[in-house]
């Protein structure tokens, strides 16, 4: 019996729209009643504008949170939903939009960015949005996407010093450094079903040798994974970024904005929304939603909040919609500077009533459909790390960074090409310099350097304290020690300003979880409530990306408005045989993987020869048959004269395929 696709139709003219289809959940095939494309297809055919729903001009929307998810919800309500912009109100506890996408300061007091985002070309929802947002600097008619491409197409990203050790020496980062057994650990993880990995941690699964490999230093420092966090989330990352894995060591698979994330993305998007008429209300902390319950149906009737510290209630009318951020990665950030260590204001297991976690916690008290927020906020010692932003005038630190950079740091082009990780740092310290200037108003003789560490409970190698107990000067001293310029600290400190951000929940979204711990974007029975951000279920997509924030907003808008349009599943690159082949080569430390030479012998003269990674030059210059027979012998685990006959037959078959 043929399995039906998840979005099969009841008639050829009225498809049933699953607004968040799951490409891994079923077999898709062309059928007369299947009018929709495969669930993970992304292309021009998916960029249709749906017809507006009846009565949309009279409906209102309240969006809690002005990070990228909240801004994206407003965008899709207008562009695809047809809602008048003036009917949309964004609400935030802060006094500026952007949420975790920040970027502030000046050269006198020092700049500050709490974190950064690595970007990928197949962030299909993110680029769908920003293809329609006017550019920050290019003339009218150009989009943020146009601007982004103009920068990255002519300035490739790569790193020439991805790993450091021994006080500033470049460590060999040419391969992943995985043994065959460790490679197999990754392959088995890819093959596992998601349902098998509830509450399993990374260190529960992987061997100690794997956790000391180059691969793990690349992975954990790039994506900010801790050993005790979710194996399921790591698996999802493997699928999402499988096409980029051969660029993991030198970061050549990444693309970065010209400026910091706030000015590159938040400013142009918020400017467009305001110009259209969207309202933004600051200094308003939402802590609960009143709901009318009718059987299994739940409808939000009011928003309970504090405006300027005073209790208030916003009525939600019939037909109106509410979109709410659950949890926050940067909530409760503690700040420090050159002479002051940050002091946390959050309990280690309970964020308190006056936090951005209060809304989700109070929703969860109403019904189990809203998940278990305590699984994520309940242990900040396992979800916390700290970053430091360095505002640097010329000094020995700038000179050292220049020696590790792919271009002159002042050239406006790629500098370090992503984070540089210090493998013998007790803190697992990393730093990066993006294109400069990193801020629009940044003077030309200033560099902005971003530093962060993963381990918060270890004494430094030079400063015998954990990072959270350190002042900015002490963190600068630890960095200079690892760069081999510790004896020049006084000169460096005189030319450097340091601002610190200790974030108790920055990797809370990676905490081990099980099915039901996170709510769905539209929880079961909710008629007018959509949940957004990094703490909701997104089926196959990962979290801790701007793409996932935009995805949740898009799913929520389409589902609540009942639009005849799908949000595509993640890009199907994980199924592309070309990506599988190059990933296998990368995991095997750049050497032909077991069975690859057999494929070369079989397909080398056919139309499909180009899908195979090129064989090493040494093999091209020698007798290929010898390499082939060695591989067949390894694959069969025994030598035999019959292997020579197999090799000869493959030769003949390859010749025939090449002639047809």
C-alpha positions in Angstrom: 0.0 0.0 0.0 1.4 3.4 -1.0 1.9 5.8 2.0 0.1 9.1 1.5 2.0 12.4 1.8 1.3 14.5 4.9 -0.3 17.2 2.7 -2.4 15.0 0.5 -5.6 16.6 -0.6 -9.2 15.6 -0.3 -9.9 17.0 -3.8 -7.7 18.4 -6.5 -9.0 21.9 -5.8 -8.9 22.1 -2.0 -5.6 20.9 -0.6 -5.3 20.3 3.1 -2.5 22.7 4.3 -0.1 21.5 6.9 1.4 24.9 7.7 4.5 23.2 9.1 5.0 20.0 7.1 7.6 17.4 8.1 9.7 16.2 5.2 11.1 13.3 7.3 7.8 12.0 8.3 6.5 10.3 5.2 7.2 9.3 1.6 6.2 11.9 -1.0 5.2 11.0 -4.5 3.3 12.7 -7.4 -0.4 11.8 -7.3 -3.5 13.3 -8.9 -4.8 14.6 -5.6 -1.4 15.9 -4.4 -1.4 19.5 -5.6 1.3 20.8 -3.2 5.1 20.5 -3.8 7.2 18.2 -1.6 7.3 19.6 2.0 10.9 20.6 1.9 10.9 22.2 -1.6 11.9 25.8 -1.7 11.7 27.8 -4.8 9.8 30.4 -6.8 6.7 28.2 -6.8 6.6 28.5 -3.0 6.7 32.3 -3.0 3.1 32.8 -3.9 1.0 35.3 -2.0 -2.2 33.7 -0.6 -5.5 35.4 -0.8 -6.3 37.3 2.4 -8.7 35.8 4.9 -12.2 37.2 5.3 -12.5 40.1 7.7 -8.7 40.6 8.1 -9.0 44.4 7.9 -11.0 44.4 11.2 -8.7 42.1 13.1 -5.8 43.1 15.4 -2.6 41.4 16.5 -0.6 41.8 19.7 3.0 40.5 19.4 4.9 40.1 22.7 8.6 40.5 22.0 10.4 42.7 19.5 13.2 40.3 18.6 13.6 38.9 15.1 10.7 36.5 15.8 8.2 39.3 16.8 9.3 41.6 14.0 9.0 38.7 11.5 5.4 37.9 12.8 4.4 41.5 12.0 6.1 41.3 8.6 4.2 38.1 7.6 0.9 39.4 9.0 1.2 42.3 6.6 2.8 40.7 3.5 1.1 37.4 3.4 -1.8 37.8 5.8 -3.0 41.2 4.4 -3.6 42.7 7.9 -3.4 46.5 8.0 -0.1 47.5 9.7 -1.8 49.9 11.9 -3.7 47.0 13.5 -0.5 45.4 14.8 1.1 46.3 18.1 4.5 45.0 19.2 5.1 44.9 23.0 8.5 44.6 24.8 9.9 44.9 28.3 12.9 46.7 27.0 13.2 50.2 25.6 14.6 49.2 22.2 13.6 46.6 19.7 15.8 43.7 18.7 15.7 41.4 21.7 18.9 39.2 21.6 20.0 40.8 18.3 21.8 43.8 19.9 24.6 46.1 19.1 25.2 49.3 21.1 27.8 51.7 22.5 30.4 54.1 21.2 34.1 54.4 20.9 34.5 56.4 24.1 32.7 54.0 26.5 33.2 51.0 24.3 30.9 49.0 22.1 28.9 46.0 23.2 27.4 42.9 21.4 26.2 40.1 23.6 26.5 37.5 20.8 26.8 37.0 17.1 25.1 34.8 14.5 26.7 32.7 11.8 24.6 32.6 8.7 24.0 30.0 6.0 22.8 30.4 2.4 19.8 28.0 2.9 18.1 30.0 5.6 15.1 29.9 3.4 12.6 31.7 5.7 15.1 34.3 6.8 16.0 35.3 3.2 12.4 35.1 2.1 11.7 37.9 4.6 14.8 40.0 3.9 14.4 39.9 0.2 11.5 42.3 0.8 13.1 44.6 3.4 14.7 47.8 2.0 18.5 47.8 2.3 20.3 49.6 5.1 22.7 51.5 2.9 22.1 50.7 -0.8 19.8 53.0 -2.8 16.0 52.6 -2.9 14.9 49.4 -4.7 17.6 47.2 -3.2 16.9 44.8 -0.3 18.8 43.6 2.7 19.3 40.4 0.8 20.8 42.3 -2.1 23.1 44.1 0.3 24.2 40.9 2.0 25.0 39.2 -1.3 26.9 42.2 -2.6 29.2 42.0 0.5 29.7 38.2 0.6 29.9 37.4 -3.1 33.0 39.5 -3.4 34.5 38.8 0.0 34.7 35.1 0.8 34.8 34.0 4.4 37.5 31.6 5.6 39.9 31.2 8.6 43.6 30.7 8.5 43.9 30.2 12.2 40.8 28.3 13.4 42.6 26.7 16.3 45.3 28.1 18.6 47.4 26.6 21.4 50.7 27.0 23.2 50.3 30.8 23.6 49.4 31.9 20.2 50.6 29.1 17.9 48.3 27.9 15.1 47.3 24.3 15.8 46.8 22.0 12.8 43.1 22.3 11.9 43.2 20.8 8.4 41.2 17.7 9.5 38.6 16.7 12.0 41.0 14.3 13.7 38.4 11.5 14.0 39.3 7.8 14.2 37.2 5.3 12.3 35.4 4.5 15.5 34.6 8.1 16.2 33.4 8.7 12.7 31.0 5.8 13.2 29.7 7.4 16.3 28.6 10.4 14.1 27.2 8.2 11.4 25.1 6.2 13.9 23.8 9.4 15.4 22.6 10.5 11.9 20.8 7.2 11.5 19.0 7.3 14.8 15.4 8.3 15.0 14.6 11.6 16.9 12.2 9.7 19.2 15.1 7.7 20.6 17.0 10.7 22.1 14.7 12.2 24.7 16.8 13.6 27.6 20.0 12.0 26.3 23.1 14.2 26.6 26.1 14.6 24.3 28.5 13.1 26.9 26.1 10.2 27.5 26.6 9.1 23.9 30.0 10.1 22.6 33.3 8.7 23.7 35.9 10.8 25.6 38.2 10.6 22.6 35.5 12.2 20.4 35.0 15.0 22.9 38.7 15.8 22.6 38.9 15.8 18.8 39.3 18.8 16.4 35.8 18.1 15.2 34.4 18.7 18.7 36.4 21.9 19.2 35.1 23.2 15.8 31.5 22.2 16.6 31.2 23.3 20.2 32.8 26.7 19.7 30.9 27.5 16.5 27.5 26.5 17.8 28.1 26.9 21.6 27.3 23.3 22.6 28.3 22.0 26.0 29.1 18.4 26.7 26.1 18.0 29.1 23.5 19.4 26.7 21.0 17.8 24.3 22.2 15.1 21.9 18.9 15.4 20.0 19.7 19.1 19.3 23.2 18.1 18.1 21.6 15.5 15.7 19.2 18.2 14.3 22.2 20.5 13.7 24.0 17.6 11.9 21.1 17.3 9.5 20.5 21.1 9.1 24.2 21.8 8.4 25.2 18.6 6.6 25.9 20.6 3.4 28.3 22.8 5.3 30.3 20.2 7.2 33.2 20.2 4.8 33.7 23.9 5.6 33.5 23.4 9.3 37.2 23.5 9.9 38.0 26.7 7.9 34.5 28.2 8.2 34.3 28.7 4.4 30.7 27.6 4.4 29.6 30.7 6.4 28.4 34.2 5.3 28.4 37.2 7.6 26.8 40.7 7.5 28.7 43.9 6.9 27.8 45.3 10.4 26.6 44.0 13.7 23.3 42.1 13.8 21.3 45.0 15.2 22.2 47.5 12.5 22.3 44.9 9.7 18.8 43.3 10.4 16.8 44.9 13.1 17.2 48.5 12.0 16.0 48.1 8.4 13.2 45.7 9.4 11.9 47.9 12.3 12.2 51.0 10.1 10.1 49.4 7.4 7.4 48.2 9.9 7.2 51.6 11.6 6.9 53.3 8.2 4.0 51.0 7.3 2.2 51.9 10.6 3.1 49.2 13.1 2.9 50.3 16.7 5.7 49.4 19.2 5.1 49.7 23.0 8.1 49.5 25.2 8.6 49.2 29.0 5.8 46.6 29.1 6.5 43.2 30.7 3.8 40.6 29.9 3.5 38.0 32.6 0.3 36.1 31.9 -2.6 35.6 29.4 -6.2 35.3 30.4 -8.1 32.6 28.5 -11.6 31.5 27.9 -11.7 27.7 27.9 -14.4 25.8 26.1 -13.7 22.1 26.2 -10.4 21.6 24.5 -10.5 25.1 22.9 -8.5 28.0 24.4 -8.9 31.6 23.4 -6.9 34.5 24.8 -9.2 37.2 26.0 -6.7 39.6 27.7 -3.0 40.3 28.2 -1.8 40.9 31.7 1.3 43.0 32.0 3.2 45.7 33.9 3.6 49.0 32.1 6.4 51.1 33.7 6.1 48.8 36.7 2.3 49.3 37.1 -0.1 46.5 36.6 -2.2 46.8 33.4 -4.6 44.6 31.3 -4.9 44.7 27.5 -8.3 43.4 26.3 -8.1 41.0 23.3 -11.2 41.3 21.0 -13.0 38.6 19.2 -11.0 37.6 16.1 -7.8 39.2 17.4 -4.5 37.3 17.5 -1.8 37.1 20.1 1.8 36.0 19.4 4.1 35.5 22.4 7.8 34.8 22.9 8.4 31.9 25.3 11.6 32.2 27.3 14.6 34.3 26.5 18.3 33.5 25.9 19.5 36.9 27.0 17.1 37.5 29.9 18.8 38.5 33.1 22.1 39.5 31.5 24.6 40.9 34.0 27.0 43.5 32.8 30.6 44.4 33.7 33.4 46.5 32.5 37.2 46.9 32.7 37.2 47.2 36.5 33.9 45.4 37.4 32.9 41.8 37.2 29.2 41.1 36.4 26.8 40.2 39.2 23.9 37.9 38.4 20.5 39.1 39.5 18.8 35.7 38.9 18.5 32.7 41.3 20.3 29.7 39.9 17.1 27.6 39.7 14.3 30.2 39.6 14.2 33.3 37.5 11.6 35.1 39.6 8.4 37.0 38.8 10.1 40.0 37.3 11.7 38.1 34.4 10.8 37.4 30.8 10.3 33.7 31.8 7.3 34.6 33.9 4.8 34.4 30.9 5.8 30.9 29.8 5.9 29.7 33.4 2.4 31.0 34.0 1.1 29.5 30.8 2.5 26.2 31.8 0.6 26.4 35.1 -2.6 26.6 33.1 -2.1 23.5 30.9 0.5 20.9 30.0 0.1 21.8 26.4 2.4 24.7 27.1 5.4 22.5 28.1 7.8 22.5 30.9 9.8 25.7 31.1 11.7 24.6 34.2 13.6 22.1 32.1 15.3 25.1 30.4 15.6 27.8 33.0 16.1 25.6 36.1 19.9 25.2 36.1 21.8 28.3 35.0 25.2 26.7 35.9 24.6 24.5 32.8 23.1 27.1 30.5 25.4 30.1 31.2 28.3 31.6 29.4 30.0 35.0 29.2 31.1 37.3 26.4 33.4 40.3 26.3 33.4 43.1 23.7 36.7 44.7 23.2 37.0 48.2 21.7 40.6 48.4 20.5 42.9 51.2 19.4 46.2 50.1 17.9 48.2 47.9 20.3 50.2 44.6 20.4 46.8 42.9 20.6 45.7 44.4 17.3 49.1 43.4 15.8 48.6 39.8 17.0 45.1 39.6 15.6 46.4 41.0 12.2 48.9 38.1 12.0 46.0 35.6 12.4 43.7 37.3 10.0 43.1 36.6 6.3 42.9 40.3 5.4 44.1 43.6 6.9 41.7 44.1 9.8 41.1 47.7 8.7 40.4 46.8 5.0 36.6 46.3 5.5 37.0 42.7 4.3 36.8 39.4 6.2 39.2 39.5 9.2 39.4 36.3 11.3 36.6 34.5 9.3 34.8 33.5 12.4 35.8 32.4 15.9 39.4 31.4 16.7 39.3 28.8 19.5 42.1 28.3 22.0 42.2 24.5 22.6 44.4 24.5 25.7 42.3 27.2 27.4 40.7 26.0 30.7 37.7 28.3 29.8 37.6 27.1 26.1 38.1 30.7 25.1 37.3 31.9 21.6 37.5 35.3 19.9 36.5 36.7 16.5 36.8 39.9 14.5 34.1 40.4 11.9 34.4 42.9 9.1 35.3 46.3 10.3 33.8 48.7 11.0 31.4 46.5 12.9 29.3 49.6 13.8 28.2 52.2 11.3 29.7 55.1 13.4 32.9 53.2 14.3 36.1 55.3 13.8 38.5 53.8 11.2 41.3 53.3 13.8 39.1 51.2 16.1 38.6 47.5 16.0 35.8 45.7 17.7 36.8 42.2 19.0 34.3 39.7 20.4 35.4 37.2 23.0 33.5 34.4 24.7 34.1 31.2 26.7 32.1 28.0 27.3 33.2 26.8 30.7 32.2 29.0 33.6 33.4 26.9 36.5 37.1 26.5 35.7 40.0 28.8 36.8 41.8 30.4 34.0 45.3 29.3 33.0 46.8 32.6 33.9 44.1 34.3 36.0 43.3 31.8 38.7 39.5 32.5 38.8 36.5 31.4 36.8 35.6 33.8 34.1 32.4 35.2 35.7 34.4 36.3 38.7 36.8 38.3 36.5 36.9 42.0 35.6 37.4 43.0 32.0 41.0 43.7 32.7 41.5 40.2 34.0 39.7 38.6 31.0 41.9 40.7 28.8 45.0 39.4 30.7 43.9 35.8 30.1 43.4 36.4 26.4 46.8 38.1 26.1 48.4 35.2 27.9 47.0 32.7 25.4 48.1 34.9 22.5 51.7 35.0 23.8 51.6 38.8 24.5 51.0 38.6 28.3 54.1 40.7 29.0 52.6 43.6 27.0 49.3 43.6 28.9 49.7 47.2 30.3 50.2 48.6 26.8 47.2 46.6 25.5 45.0 47.6 28.4 45.8 51.3 27.9 44.4 51.0 24.3 41.4 48.7 25.0 38.0 49.1 26.6 36.2 46.0 27.7 32.5 45.5 28.3 31.2 42.2 29.7 27.9 40.3 29.4 27.2 37.3 31.6 24.1 35.5 30.3 22.5 32.9 32.5 20.2 31.4 29.9 22.2 31.8 26.7 22.2 28.1 25.9 19.1 27.2 27.9 17.5 26.1 24.6 20.1 23.3 24.3 19.3 21.8 27.7 18.3 18.1 27.5 14.6 17.7 26.7 12.0 15.2 25.9 8.8 15.3 23.8 6.3 17.7 25.3 8.8 19.8 27.1 8.5 22.6 24.5 5.1 23.7 23.3 4.1 23.7 19.6 4.0 27.0 17.7 0.2 26.8 17.9 -0.5 24.6 21.0 -3.4 22.1 20.6 -6.8 23.8 21.0 -5.5 27.4 20.9 -7.6 29.4 18.6 -5.8 32.8 18.6 -2.4 32.2 20.2 0.9 31.5 18.5 4.2 31.0 20.4 7.5 32.2 19.0 11.3 32.0 19.4 13.8 29.4 20.5 11.7 27.4 23.0 9.0 26.0 20.8 8.8 22.8 18.7 9.9 23.3 15.1 9.9 19.6 14.0 13.0 19.3 12.0 14.6 22.7 12.3 17.3 23.6 14.9 17.2 26.4 17.4 19.6 29.3 18.3 19.4 30.7 14.7 17.6 33.6 13.3 16.2 31.2 10.7 14.3 29.3 13.4 13.0 32.5 14.9 11.6 33.6 11.6 10.2 30.1 10.9 8.2 30.0 14.2 6.7 33.4 13.3 5.8 32.4 9.8 4.2 29.1 11.0 2.2 31.0 13.6 0.8 33.6 11.2 -0.1 31.1 8.5 -1.7 28.7 10.9 -3.8 31.2 12.9 -5.0 33.0 9.7 -5.6 29.7 8.0 -3.7 30.8 4.9 -3.5 28.6 1.9 0.3 28.5 2.1 2.9 26.3 3.7 6.2 27.1 5.5 8.6 24.6 3.8 10.5 22.1 5.9 14.3 22.7 6.2 16.1 22.6 2.9 16.5 19.0 1.6 20.3 19.3 1.2 20.6 16.6 3.9 19.2 14.1 1.3 21.5 15.2 -1.6 23.9 12.4 -2.4 26.5 15.0 -3.2 26.4 16.3 0.3 26.4 12.9 1.8 29.5 12.0 -0.2 31.5 15.2 0.6 30.4 14.8 4.3 31.8 11.3 4.3 35.1 12.5 2.9 35.3 15.4 5.5 34.6 13.0 8.4 37.3 10.7 7.1 39.8 13.6 7.6 39.9 14.5 3.9 40.9 11.0 2.8 38.7 8.7 0.5 36.1 7.0 2.7 35.6 3.3 2.6 33.9 2.4 -0.6 34.7 5.7 -2.4 37.2 4.2 -4.8 34.6 1.6 -5.8 32.3 4.4 -6.7 35.1 6.1 -8.7 35.7 2.9 -10.6 32.0 2.5 -11.3 31.0 6.1 -12.1 34.3 7.7 -13.1 33.5 7.6 -16.8 29.8 8.3 -16.5 27.6 11.4 -16.4 27.5 11.2 -12.6 31.3 11.3 -12.2 31.2 14.9 -11.0 29.3 14.0 -7.8 32.4 12.3 -6.4 35.1 14.1 -4.5 38.3 14.2 -6.5 40.8 11.4 -5.5 44.1 12.6 -4.0 46.7 13.6 -6.6 49.0 10.8 -5.3 46.5 8.2 -6.4 46.0 9.8 -9.8 49.6 9.4 -10.6 49.8 5.8 -9.6 48.2 2.5 -10.5 44.5 3.0 -9.4 44.0 -0.8 -9.5 46.3 -1.3 -6.5 44.4 1.3 -4.4 41.1 -0.3 -5.5 42.1 -3.8 -4.5 43.3 -2.6 -1.1 40.0 -1.0 -0.5 38.0 -4.0 -1.6 40.2 -6.1 0.7 39.5 -3.7 3.6 35.7 -3.7 2.9 35.5 -7.5 2.8 38.0 -7.9 5.7 39.8 -10.6 3.8 42.2 -10.8 0.9 41.3 -13.0 -2.1 42.1 -13.5 -5.7 38.4 -13.0 -6.4 38.9 -9.3 -5.5 41.0 -8.8 -8.6 38.2 -10.2 -10.7 35.7 -7.9 -8.9 38.0 -5.0 -9.7 38.3 -6.0 -13.4 34.5 -6.3 -13.7 34.0 -2.9 -12.2 36.5 -1.5 -14.7 34.5 -3.1 -17.6 31.2 -1.9 -16.2 32.5 1.7 -15.7 33.8 1.6 -19.3 30.3 0.6 -20.6 28.5 3.3 -18.5 30.9 5.9 -19.9 30.2 4.9 -23.5 26.4 4.9 -23.3 
